Amino acid sequence: MLTHAGQPSGLPLVVTLSTREHLDMGTLDDELASQLGRITNRLVRIIENLPHVGRVHVNRWGDGGSHFHLWFFARTARLTHVLGSPAAEWDGILPPGPDDVWRADLHTVATKLANWGGTPSMGRST
């Protein structure tokens, strides 16, 4: 499942990929691990093709729980002082972007990902 926080933040796009079942990175069987790799690669390609995104940082955090979350942080293109630093840190520092651009980006990501067999719906994370 691909979710978002429900509102724009300091980066152009921040989405989270999670499993439907309670699993963790080391417990994925080979088929799920293969699917994760393909979906991750597709998401990076889709997001990095948005005109105002320069790079996507992919991160996994979580200690002590078996619920898989993989974060995708889209770094703003041509924002030179962010280059080389963790995009997640800048997400809380930079002012939120325009709501209409954020929604259009979410729609693009959901639609293009659905072309590979998913359902075009971006859920809000809870």
C-alpha positions as CSV (number, residue, x, y, z in Angstrom):
1,M,0.0,0.0,0.0
2,L,1.2,3.5,-0.8
3,T,0.2,6.3,1.5
4,H,0.9,9.9,2.2
5,A,0.6,12.2,5.3
6,G,-2.5,14.0,4.2
7,Q,-1.0,17.4,3.3
8,P,1.9,18.9,1.5
9,S,5.2,19.2,3.4
10,G,8.6,20.8,2.8
11,L,9.6,18.4,0.0
12,P,7.6,18.0,-3.2
13,L,6.4,14.5,-2.3
14,V,6.8,12.1,0.7
15,V,5.1,8.7,0.4
16,T,5.3,5.5,2.4
17,L,5.1,2.0,1.0
18,S,3.9,-0.7,3.4
19,T,2.9,-4.3,3.3
20,R,-0.7,-5.4,3.8
21,E,0.5,-8.0,6.3
22,H,2.6,-7.4,9.4
23,L,6.0,-8.2,8.1
24,D,9.5,-6.8,8.3
25,M,12.3,-6.5,5.8
26,G,14.2,-9.6,6.9
27,T,11.0,-11.7,7.0
28,L,9.9,-11.2,3.4
29,D,10.0,-14.4,1.3
30,D,11.7,-14.3,-2.0
31,E,8.6,-13.5,-4.0
32,L,7.6,-10.5,-1.8
33,A,11.3,-9.3,-1.8
34,S,11.2,-9.5,-5.6
35,Q,8.0,-7.5,-5.7
36,L,9.4,-4.9,-3.3
37,G,12.4,-4.4,-5.5
38,R,10.3,-4.0,-8.6
39,I,7.8,-1.6,-6.9
40,T,10.6,0.4,-5.3
41,N,12.4,0.8,-8.7
42,R,9.1,1.8,-10.4
43,L,8.3,4.4,-7.7
44,V,11.7,5.9,-8.0
45,R,11.4,6.2,-11.8
46,I,7.9,7.7,-11.6
47,I,8.7,10.2,-8.9
48,E,12.1,11.3,-10.4
49,N,10.3,12.0,-13.6
50,L,8.2,14.7,-12.0
51,P,9.5,18.0,-13.4
52,H,10.4,19.6,-10.0
53,V,12.0,16.5,-8.4
54,G,15.8,16.0,-8.6
55,R,16.2,12.8,-6.6
56,V,14.3,10.3,-4.5
57,H,15.8,9.2,-1.2
58,V,14.5,5.8,-0.1
59,N,14.6,4.9,3.6
60,R,13.5,2.2,6.0
61,W,13.0,3.1,9.7
62,G,11.3,1.3,12.5
63,D,12.6,-0.4,15.6
64,G,10.8,-3.1,17.6
65,G,7.8,-3.6,15.4
66,S,7.0,-5.9,12.6
67,H,5.2,-3.5,10.3
68,F,7.0,-2.8,7.1
69,H,7.4,0.9,6.0
70,L,9.6,2.2,3.2
71,W,9.7,5.9,2.9
72,F,10.2,7.8,-0.4
73,F,11.4,11.4,0.0
74,A,11.4,13.4,-3.2
75,R,14.1,16.1,-3.1
76,T,13.4,19.3,-4.9
77,A,15.3,19.8,-8.2
78,R,17.9,22.6,-8.3
79,L,17.9,23.1,-4.5
80,T,21.6,23.1,-4.2
81,H,21.9,23.4,-0.4
82,V,20.0,20.2,0.0
83,L,22.3,18.1,-2.3
84,G,24.1,15.4,-0.4
85,S,22.1,15.8,2.8
86,P,19.3,13.6,4.0
87,A,16.1,14.8,2.4
88,A,14.0,13.7,5.4
89,E,15.7,16.4,7.5
90,W,14.7,19.2,5.0
91,D,11.1,18.0,4.9
92,G,10.4,19.6,8.3
93,I,12.4,22.7,7.6
94,L,11.2,23.9,4.2
95,P,7.8,25.5,3.9
96,P,5.0,23.3,2.4
97,G,4.6,23.4,-1.4
98,P,1.3,24.3,-3.2
99,D,-1.5,21.9,-2.5
100,D,-2.6,21.7,-6.1
101,V,0.9,20.6,-7.3
102,W,1.1,18.1,-4.5
103,R,-2.3,16.6,-5.4
104,A,-1.4,16.5,-9.1
105,D,1.9,14.7,-8.2
106,L,0.0,12.1,-6.0
107,H,-2.4,11.5,-8.9
108,T,0.5,11.0,-11.4
109,V,2.3,8.6,-9.1
110,A,-0.9,6.6,-8.3
111,T,-2.0,6.4,-12.0
112,K,1.4,5.4,-13.3
113,L,2.0,2.8,-10.6
114,A,-1.5,1.4,-11.4
115,N,-0.4,0.9,-15.0
116,W,1.8,-2.0,-13.6
117,G,-1.1,-3.8,-12.0
118,G,-2.1,-1.8,-8.9
119,T,-5.2,0.2,-8.1
120,P,-4.9,4.0,-8.5
121,S,-5.7,5.2,-5.0
122,M,-3.4,7.1,-2.7
123,G,-4.4,6.4,0.9
124,R,-3.6,8.6,3.8
125,S,-1.3,7.1,6.4
126,T,-2.6,6.8,10.0
